[in-house]
């Protein structure tokens, strides 16, 4: 199938599929006319990468997971380790987001929200308090 059909079947934009090909994540065979020819194997890989990206895995992490996916002799322990590592990253991001929420909530609580120009939110951002 061509890239348009692969896009429709995978739910990925053709531009994304071309990017994945450009960086060597997927490598569909080419027809005699040099058009891409996506088969079942490439479709499974595209869907696999799309699922991994939806879970927040980076491109490089997807490259590693895809290598494990392609390796029928892989150890499930390797896959589990990659997933556990990603969970730790997600948890760290959640902590960072909660800290951001607390900081911004504090700034909003201290802002009167009236017609006066003084604003603790602006002052906090200007002083770098929001980065704490």
Secondary structure, 3 states (H helix, E strand, C coil): CCHHHHHHHHCCCHHHHHHHHHCCCCCCEECCCCCEECCHHHHHHHHHHHHHHHCCCCHHHHHHHHHHHHCCCCCHHHHHHHHHHHHHHHHHHHHHHHHHHHHHHHHHHHCCCCCCCCCHHHHHHHHCHHHC
